[in-house]
Amino acid sequence: MAVVVYFSRADENYVNGEYKTLVLGSTARMAQQIAKKLDCHMIEIKPVTPYPANYQEMVSLAETEKDQSLRPKVEETGALNDQDIYLGYPI
């Protein structure tokens, strides 16, 4: 049994040199394609406190988290025992 576990961010993003508002983040789109190909479930990792919709505000917060080694609390995803896990996240 497999599951695709992913973190993705929609809202305002910087794509190919311009700001675009996305309904579905890039990692979420890729996770959907992988889950469909593997015929498996998906689990989205969601922060308890959502990131700002504004891209520059989100980047500033993410830089602060990185610089201070902070890890945001995430919503409970449930048990992932005895499953092959495919993990997707923005880079």
C-alpha positions in Angstrom: 0.0 0.0 0.0 1.3 3.5 -0.9 0.4 7.0 0.0 1.5 10.4 -1.4 2.1 12.9 1.4 2.7 16.4 0.3 3.0 20.1 1.3 2.0 22.7 -1.2 1.0 26.3 -1.3 -1.5 27.9 -3.6 -2.4 31.7 -3.5 0.1 34.2 -4.9 3.3 32.6 -6.3 6.2 33.7 -8.4 6.1 31.7 -11.6 8.4 32.1 -14.6 9.3 35.7 -13.6 5.8 37.0 -12.7 3.3 36.8 -9.8 0.4 34.5 -10.4 -2.5 33.5 -8.1 -2.7 29.7 -8.1 -5.8 27.8 -7.0 -3.7 24.6 -6.6 0.0 24.7 -5.8 2.6 23.1 -8.1 3.5 20.3 -5.6 -0.2 19.5 -5.1 -0.6 19.2 -8.9 2.4 16.8 -9.1 1.1 14.8 -6.0 -2.3 14.3 -7.8 -0.5 13.0 -10.9 1.6 10.6 -8.9 -1.3 9.4 -6.8 -3.4 8.8 -9.9 -0.5 6.8 -11.5 0.0 4.7 -8.4 -3.7 4.5 -7.6 -3.2 5.5 -4.0 -4.4 8.0 -1.4 -3.0 11.5 -0.9 -2.5 13.3 2.4 -1.8 17.0 2.5 0.4 18.4 5.2 -1.3 21.6 6.4 0.2 24.1 8.8 -2.1 24.9 11.8 -1.6 28.6 11.0 -1.8 29.0 7.2 1.0 30.9 5.5 0.1 34.4 4.2 -1.6 34.6 0.8 0.8 37.4 -0.3 4.0 35.9 -1.8 6.5 38.4 -0.3 4.9 38.1 3.2 5.1 34.3 2.9 8.8 34.5 1.8 9.6 36.7 4.7 8.0 34.3 7.2 9.6 31.3 5.6 13.1 33.0 5.8 12.5 33.8 9.5 11.5 30.2 10.1 14.6 29.0 8.4 17.0 31.4 10.1 15.5 30.6 13.5 15.2 26.8 12.9 11.4 27.1 13.5 9.1 24.3 12.5 5.4 25.3 12.1 2.9 23.1 13.8 0.9 21.0 11.3 -2.5 19.4 11.4 -2.7 15.8 12.4 -2.4 13.5 9.4 -3.1 10.1 10.9 -1.0 7.0 11.1 1.3 6.1 8.2 2.4 2.7 9.4 3.2 -0.1 6.9 2.9 2.1 3.8 5.3 3.2 1.1 5.4 6.9 1.4 6.0 9.3 -1.4 6.8 12.7 0.0 6.5 16.0 -2.0 7.3 19.5 -0.9 8.4 22.8 -2.5 12.1 23.4 -3.0 
